[in-house]
Every structure is written in structure tokens, then in C-alpha cells.
Amino acid sequence: MDDLQNFSTENRLSFASDYMEGAHPRILERLQQTNLLKTAGYGLDTFSESARAKIRTCCAAPDADIFFLVGGTQTNAVMIDAFLRPWQGVIAAASGHIAVHEAGAVEFGGHKVLTLPQTDGKLTAAGIDACLSAWQQDENRDHMVMPGLVYLSQPTEFGTLYSRDELAQISRVCHDFGISLYVDGARLAYALACPENDVTLPDLAEYCDAFYIGGTKCGALFGEAVVIPEHDALPHLFTIMKQHGALLAKGRIAGIQFDTLFTDGLYSEIGRIAIVAATRIRAAMLEKGYRLAFPSPTNQLFPFLENRQAERLSEKVDMSFWERVNEDHVIMRIATSWATRDEDVARLIDLL
């Protein structure tokens, strides 16, 4: 207790999110090296082309179209709008990012988010099948929003993972009903690096109609790389991006970052650092008797805390508020990142 009270407020620990830092030093170095070069705009430069080639190789998708956008909410809004017709909506877990934490961006673009019950943040193939079957069989469907896309995230909002088998089953249902599957990969580096994960980039390219590789939360200053495995599946996406204000004039800034992330295994290393740190914290919390609200194996941990515990810990550690369970308990979030230091993990464990 004395140690906790005497802990300097000038040395607060930051575990609130995984995008609190700037960018990996290799990215900053590359941006500095190329700063005064003059290149084509809008992602048509040689750096962006190099990044695309590397991503295609990693995804085993040689014909894939790849576009660079700025952030996750923007990417989701653009891609969902591109896939859907005006009368269609997107199926998502009730806890999904587009349903909860994007301020209605999808609805603002004219498409309803059709939420389904989730288990640990995940949808099931059976649940999606039931939803699509119910719409098809409803005699009033012409008065209803038509499901036209399924949205997943890997990892989920709760830090949980879809298995390869689950992804394959959901993909099969989507294609049986003639709709598309789109995966939000804002934290994809941390999913790929997780020992419990069996979904690879080639798997995503095989089972998804589009997905994105997160940069903002995974070592970049900003940026997300959208991968559309089938060439020209969305032939006017460049123009749709322009309509949404999502076409970056200095596109090479995003291209350089992803070119760096996919050089010498950096994206994999970034994910591994966060997972190792989270694994240490998770083991310590369980050993010390803390309860975790969700079975998350990735870089996000969700301790179930008494109000007093949360208040005391928050005096020294920046965490994210997640959910108030009742009058006496809250769920907080602790997130590690590519830049989490061993000494900060040790200090957090001591504070616990």
C-alpha cells in the first residue's frame, strides 16, 4: 500500500490503448530519408507499389487490389459503402466496432448496422445463416433492410479470435447466400502473433472478399491497408475513396509505412512484442487472484474490478474504462502494444 501511495505521479504507466505512441523508429527513419523526394500522389508512387507487392506476397494473393486509407473508422465506412447498395445493411456483432464505437459512421453513410447476438465478441455461422434465412423467408422483406455484407473483426473488440474453421464456415454461409465477407484488422498484427491463432494472411485472402491490415494500432503513425483478393472486385473504389475524403494526396506517406512494416518481418515482430507483454500481465493477474471478463489471448486484457480496486489502480496506471457491470464493479481494459517496455510490464505487475 505504501509503495502504491508513494509511486510518483510523474511516472504514470500507460496501458490505455495500443495507439498512444507515435511510430516505430524504422518508419520514422524511412520517412526522414525520403522526405524531400518528389513522387506521384494518391498512392500511385513507387513506395506504395513496393508495399503492395510485399503484401500480395505475404497474403499469397498475387492479383489482389490494395488501397491505403488513414484510419479504422474511415476504412470501415468506405468499404461498407463500397460493398452495399442503398437498400442494404451490414451484419455485425452487437459488440462490433461499427455498432458501438464509430459514432454511427456507417449509418451516416446510409447503411443500417444489423446487429446479432455475440459470444465473447464473435458471431457464429449458424447465427448468420438464421438471420439471412429469416430475411429471405419474410414476406415483408421488400419493406426491410436487406443484409448485404457480414462484418467481423480479427481480433474482436473483446480481444478474442476467430479460428480458421470458424472463418471458413462463416465465409461459406456468406457465399451460399450471395453476400460478401469483410474483416476489420485494426489489430491484426496482434492476432497473427498470438500462439492461439491459426488464421494466416493467406487464409484471410482465401475466405474474405476484403479485409484490412491495421497500421495505426500496429506501429505506424497512421494507416490501414485494404486487401481485396480478387482483382477489380470493387472497380470504382478509388473514386469512392475520393468521395469519402479518404484519398490521401501524399499517399506515399502511407505507402512508405507499410513498405517498412512488411520488410524483414517487422509487422510480425511488432505483434510478438505486444503478445509477450500481455501474456506476462495476464499470468500475473490470474496468479494474484484477478478475474478477467473475457477469454482474450491477444494484446487486450479486461480485468473485472471492484470500484475501489479500479480507483486505486487508476491513480498510477492509465487504463480504458470498458463497462460498468453494477454499482460495485467495473470492467477496465489494459492494452499492450508494439512499444510496451519490459520495465513497464514489471512495474504494472508490482502495482497489481
Secondary structure per residue as TSV (DSSP state, phi and psi in degrees):
chain	resnum	aa	ss	phi	psi
A	1	M	-	360.0	-46.1
A	2	D	H	-61.3	-41.3
A	3	D	H	-60.1	-40.5
A	4	L	H	-67.1	-41.8
A	5	Q	H	-67.8	-33.1
A	6	N	H	-90.0	-3.7
A	7	F	S	-63.6	129.3
A	8	S	-	-65.0	128.8
A	9	T	G	-69.5	-14.8
A	10	E	G	-77.2	-10.0
A	11	N	G	-119.4	44.5
A	12	R	-	-62.4	142.9
A	13	L	E	-87.7	139.5
A	14	S	E	-112.1	107.6
A	15	F	-	-130.5	30.2
A	16	A	S	-75.9	-34.4
A	17	S	-	-160.4	179.7
A	18	D	S	-109.2	18.4
A	19	Y	-	-131.3	31.1
A	20	M	S	-82.3	-25.5
A	21	E	S	-86.7	175.0
A	22	G	-	-79.0	-97.1
A	23	A	-	-145.0	160.3
A	24	H	-	-59.8	140.4
A	25	P	H	-54.7	-32.9
A	26	R	H	-64.9	-34.9
A	27	I	H	-68.7	-45.3
A	28	L	H	-61.2	-40.0
A	29	E	H	-63.6	-43.1
A	30	R	H	-67.2	-39.2
A	31	L	H	-63.7	-39.1
A	32	Q	H	-66.2	-42.3
A	33	Q	H	-62.7	-32.7
A	34	T	T	-103.0	7.7
A	35	N	T	-58.9	-40.5
A	36	L	T	-95.9	3.9
A	37	L	-	-73.8	146.7
A	38	K	-	-102.4	125.1
A	39	T	-	-134.4	167.4
A	40	A	-	-63.9	155.4
A	41	G	S	-95.9	179.8
A	42	Y	T	61.1	28.3
A	43	G	T	79.4	15.1
A	44	L	-	-98.7	14.1
A	45	D	S	-86.1	168.5
A	46	T	H	-70.0	-30.4
A	47	F	H	-66.2	-43.8
A	48	S	H	-65.0	-38.6
A	49	E	H	-64.4	-38.3
A	50	S	H	-63.7	-42.3
A	51	A	H	-62.7	-42.9
A	52	R	H	-60.0	-43.4
A	53	A	H	-61.2	-41.9
A	54	K	H	-67.6	-40.3
A	55	I	H	-67.4	-41.3
A	56	R	H	-58.1	-41.8
A	57	T	H	-63.9	-46.4
A	58	C	H	-64.3	-30.5
A	59	C	H	-90.4	-3.5
A	60	A	T	52.6	41.6
A	61	A	-	-131.7	78.4
A	62	P	T	-64.4	-20.9
A	63	D	T	-102.2	6.2
A	64	A	-	-63.7	143.3
A	65	D	E	-91.2	136.5
A	66	I	E	-132.5	130.0
A	67	F	E	-128.0	145.8
A	68	F	E	-108.7	123.0
A	69	L	E	-116.4	178.6
A	70	V	S	-88.9	-50.8
A	71	G	-	-143.3	172.2
A	72	G	H	-65.9	-47.2
A	73	T	H	-62.4	-44.6
A	74	Q	H	-59.6	-45.6
A	75	T	H	-62.3	-45.9
A	76	N	H	-62.1	-44.1
A	77	A	H	-63.1	-43.8
A	78	V	H	-65.1	-48.5
A	79	M	H	-68.2	-40.5
A	80	I	H	-65.6	-40.8
A	81	D	H	-64.5	-37.3
A	82	A	H	-67.9	-36.0
A	83	F	H	-78.1	-32.0
A	84	L	-	-97.6	149.9
A	85	R	-	-87.4	165.1
A	86	P	T	-57.4	-26.8
A	87	W	T	-93.5	6.0
A	88	Q	E	-106.3	157.6
A	89	G	E	-126.6	177.2
A	90	V	E	-119.1	131.0
A	91	I	E	-80.2	133.6
A	92	A	E	-149.2	158.1
A	93	A	E	-63.8	147.1
A	94	A	T	-58.5	-25.6
A	95	S	T	-93.7	1.6
A	96	G	-	-63.1	152.4
A	97	H	H	-58.4	-42.3
A	98	I	H	-68.5	-21.9
A	99	A	H	-88.8	-23.5
A	100	V	H	-120.4	-45.0
A	101	H	S	-118.1	26.2
A	102	E	S	-123.9	20.8
A	103	A	T	55.0	31.9
A	104	G	T	72.1	26.9
A	105	A	H	-60.8	-38.2
A	106	V	H	-68.9	-45.0
A	107	E	H	-63.7	-35.7
A	108	F	H	-59.3	-30.8
A	109	G	T	-84.8	1.0
A	110	G	T	99.7	13.7
A	111	H	-	-127.2	131.1
A	112	K	-	-77.8	139.2
A	113	V	E	-89.6	118.5
A	114	L	E	-97.7	100.8
A	115	T	E	-87.2	142.6
A	116	L	E	-121.6	155.1
A	117	P	-	-58.8	148.2
A	118	Q	-	-124.8	158.7
A	119	T	B	-123.8	114.9
A	120	D	T	52.6	37.0
A	121	G	T	86.4	0.2
A	122	K	B	-111.7	145.9
A	123	L	-	-87.7	162.8
A	124	T	-	-118.7	155.0
A	125	A	H	-60.5	-39.2
A	126	A	H	-64.2	-40.4
A	127	G	H	-65.9	-40.4
A	128	I	H	-67.1	-42.9
A	129	D	H	-58.0	-45.1
A	130	A	H	-63.3	-40.3
A	131	C	H	-63.8	-47.6
A	132	L	H	-68.6	-37.3
A	133	S	H	-65.7	-41.4
A	134	A	H	-62.0	-40.3
A	135	W	H	-65.8	-44.8
A	136	Q	H	-61.4	-35.8
A	137	Q	H	-88.6	-6.9
A	138	D	-	-79.4	122.3
A	139	E	T	-68.6	-15.1
A	140	N	T	-99.9	17.3
A	141	R	G	-62.2	-25.0
A	142	D	G	-68.0	-13.2
A	143	H	G	-98.8	6.8
A	144	M	S	-120.3	163.3
A	145	V	-	-74.4	129.9
A	146	M	E	-87.7	127.0
A	147	P	E	-65.4	125.5
A	148	G	E	-125.5	-3.7
A	149	L	E	-160.8	146.8
A	150	V	E	-112.1	131.0
A	151	Y	E	-108.9	125.5
A	152	L	E	-123.4	165.6
A	153	S	E	-132.0	142.6
A	154	Q	S	-132.4	106.1
A	155	P	S	-73.5	169.4
A	156	T	-	-75.5	177.5
A	157	E	T	-60.0	-25.7
A	158	F	T	-93.7	8.8
A	159	G	S	76.3	10.4
A	160	T	-	-90.4	169.9
A	161	L	-	-124.7	140.2
A	162	Y	-	-79.8	136.5
A	163	S	-	-80.6	166.3
A	164	R	H	-60.7	-40.5
A	165	D	H	-65.0	-42.8
A	166	E	H	-62.6	-42.8
A	167	L	H	-62.9	-43.0
A	168	A	H	-63.1	-40.7
A	169	Q	H	-65.4	-43.0
A	170	I	H	-65.2	-41.6
A	171	S	H	-59.7	-41.4
A	172	R	H	-63.4	-42.5
A	173	V	H	-63.3	-45.9
A	174	C	H	-57.4	-47.4
A	175	H	H	-73.9	-28.8
A	176	D	H	-62.6	-34.6
A	177	F	T	-94.6	0.9
A	178	G	T	73.8	28.4
A	179	I	-	-118.8	169.5
A	180	S	E	-98.9	159.1
A	181	L	E	-119.4	126.8
A	182	Y	E	-127.3	132.9
A	183	V	E	-118.9	127.0
A	184	D	E	-83.9	117.4
A	185	G	-	-113.7	40.8
A	186	A	T	-53.3	-37.8
A	187	R	T	-113.4	32.2
A	188	L	H	-61.1	-33.4
A	189	A	H	-58.2	-35.7
A	190	Y	H	-78.7	-27.0
A	191	A	H	-70.8	-46.8
A	192	L	H	-62.4	-31.8
A	193	A	T	-86.3	-7.6
A	194	C	-	-78.1	129.1
A	195	P	T	-58.1	-29.4
A	196	E	T	-76.6	-11.9
A	197	N	-	-81.3	139.9
A	198	D	-	-127.1	13.4
A	199	V	-	-99.6	121.3
A	200	T	-	-102.2	171.1
A	201	L	H	-59.9	-44.4
A	202	P	H	-59.5	-34.0
A	203	D	H	-62.6	-45.1
A	204	L	H	-60.3	-41.6
A	205	A	H	-65.9	-31.1
A	206	E	H	-75.4	-41.1
A	207	Y	H	-98.9	-15.5
A	208	C	-	-107.6	149.4
A	209	D	S	-82.2	-22.5
A	210	A	E	-165.9	150.8
A	211	F	E	-152.9	165.3
A	212	Y	E	-127.9	148.2
A	213	I	E	-98.1	115.5
A	214	G	E	-71.9	135.9
A	215	G	-	-115.0	-39.2
A	216	T	T	-54.9	-43.9
A	217	K	T	-91.6	-0.4
A	218	C	T	-129.3	46.9
A	219	G	T	100.7	-10.5
A	220	A	S	-92.4	160.0
A	221	L	S	-62.4	-40.7
A	222	F	S	-165.9	169.5
A	223	G	-	120.0	143.0
A	224	E	E	-134.7	139.8
A	225	A	E	-106.9	109.2
A	226	V	E	-81.8	130.2
A	227	V	E	-115.5	122.0
A	228	I	E	-115.2	99.5
A	229	P	S	-57.2	-36.2
A	230	E	S	-91.4	119.2
A	231	H	T	-57.6	132.6
A	232	D	T	66.2	22.4
A	233	A	S	-66.4	-31.2
A	234	L	S	-123.6	80.5
A	235	P	T	-64.5	-23.1
A	236	H	T	-110.7	24.1
A	237	L	H	-62.6	-37.4
A	238	F	H	-54.2	-46.8
A	239	T	H	-70.4	-37.7
A	240	I	H	-62.6	-40.6
A	241	M	H	-58.9	-43.0
A	242	K	H	-60.3	-43.4
A	243	Q	H	-60.0	-34.3
A	244	H	T	-86.9	3.4
A	245	G	T	67.9	25.8
A	246	A	-	-106.8	4.3
A	247	L	-	-93.5	108.7
A	248	L	-	-78.7	119.6
A	249	A	T	-59.8	-47.8
A	250	K	T	-87.7	60.7
A	251	G	T	-60.7	-24.6
A	252	R	H	-61.8	-23.2
A	253	I	H	-64.4	-40.6
A	254	A	H	-72.5	-42.1
A	255	G	H	-60.1	-43.3
A	256	I	H	-61.2	-40.5
A	257	Q	H	-63.8	-45.2
A	258	F	H	-74.0	-31.0
A	259	D	H	-61.6	-38.1
A	260	T	H	-72.3	-43.8
A	261	L	H	-60.4	-30.2
A	262	F	T	-104.8	28.3
A	263	T	S	-112.2	130.1
A	264	D	T	56.7	33.6
A	265	G	T	70.3	22.1
A	266	L	H	-63.1	-40.2
A	267	Y	H	-61.6	-38.9
A	268	S	H	-67.6	-40.7
A	269	E	H	-65.4	-40.6
A	270	I	H	-57.9	-44.7
A	271	G	H	-65.2	-40.6
A	272	R	H	-62.3	-41.5
A	273	I	H	-58.1	-46.0
A	274	A	H	-66.6	-39.1
A	275	I	H	-68.7	-41.8
A	276	V	H	-60.0	-43.9
A	277	A	H	-64.4	-45.7
A	278	A	H	-64.2	-36.7
A	279	T	H	-63.7	-41.1
A	280	R	H	-62.8	-45.3
A	281	I	H	-65.7	-43.0
A	282	R	H	-60.4	-45.9
A	283	A	H	-61.5	-41.3
A	284	A	H	-66.2	-41.1
A	285	M	H	-63.7	-44.6
A	286	L	H	-65.8	-39.4
A	287	E	H	-63.6	-34.0
A	288	K	T	-88.8	4.3
A	289	G	T	91.4	10.8
A	290	Y	-	-74.6	151.6
A	291	R	E	-106.7	133.3
A	292	L	E	-102.0	132.8
A	293	A	S	-72.3	-32.3
A	294	F	S	-129.5	149.2
A	295	P	-	-81.9	62.4
A	296	S	-	-86.3	121.9
A	297	P	-	-96.2	2.0
A	298	T	S	-98.3	-143.0
A	299	N	S	-93.6	4.4
A	300	Q	E	-113.5	131.8
A	301	L	E	-120.9	143.5
A	302	F	-	-127.0	80.8
A	303	P	E	-70.0	137.7
A	304	F	E	-91.9	111.4
A	305	L	E	-122.7	146.1
A	306	E	E	-68.3	152.7
A	307	N	H	-52.7	-42.3
A	308	R	H	-65.7	-40.7
A	309	Q	H	-60.6	-46.2
A	310	A	H	-63.4	-41.3
A	311	E	H	-65.4	-43.6
A	312	R	H	-66.2	-44.9
A	313	L	H	-67.4	-35.1
A	314	S	H	-70.0	-15.9
A	315	E	T	-65.4	-26.5
A	316	K	T	-119.9	-15.3
A	317	V	E	-131.3	130.1
A	318	D	E	-80.9	115.7
A	319	M	-	-123.6	169.4
A	320	S	E	-99.7	135.9
A	321	F	E	-72.4	132.9
A	322	W	E	-110.2	-51.8
A	323	E	E	-162.8	139.0
A	324	R	E	-90.1	118.9
A	325	V	-	-81.4	-46.2
A	326	N	S	-159.2	-168.5
A	327	E	S	-62.9	-25.5
A	328	D	S	-108.6	-9.6
A	329	H	E	-136.4	147.0
A	330	V	E	-133.0	159.6
A	331	I	E	-108.3	126.3
A	332	M	E	-110.6	164.7
A	333	R	E	-120.2	133.0
A	334	I	E	-113.9	125.9
A	335	A	E	-124.8	133.7
A	336	T	-	-98.6	169.0
A	337	S	-	-146.9	-178.0
A	338	W	T	-60.1	-21.9
A	339	A	T	-106.9	7.2
A	340	T	-	-65.1	129.5
A	341	R	-	-95.6	147.3
A	342	D	H	-57.3	-40.6
A	343	E	H	-66.4	-31.7
A	344	D	H	-72.3	-36.2
A	345	V	H	-62.1	-44.9
A	346	A	H	-62.4	-40.3
A	347	R	H	-66.1	-40.6
A	348	L	H	-63.3	-42.7
A	349	I	H	-63.1	-38.3
A	350	D	H	-62.7	-41.8
A	351	L	H	-65.7	-32.4
A	352	L	-	-60.6	360.0
